[in-house]
């Protein structure tokens, strides 16, 4: 079993920055894929970014590419999402997710992930 706890959400102004953290505990998962998804009011949950913990390869949604950076600290079992140049459309609940190894085609789909955090609210004021 894997437990995920997000932190770092809050209120930011447009153009500002926030950093989300996802602390993982439970079984060893050095080869896992870790990802961030988000869900805005009235919208479906969408992929934001993913990282393969063992090799650090990253993937991003087009909407955040160049603005968001996903990274990991394997020693601390923590994954981060640094969000720069925030816009109002980034307002959502952000969820951390984890899964055993996935193909590139699978890692952007939320149904591929078995473990989820409780979510953290990010609100961007324009």
Secondary structure, 3 states (H helix, E strand, C coil): CEEEEEECCEEEECCCCEEEEEEEEECCCCCCEEEEEEECCCCCCEEEEEEECCCCCEEECCCCCCCEEEEEEHHHCEEEEEECCCCHHHCEEEEEEEECCCCCCCCCCHHHCCEECCCEEEEEEC
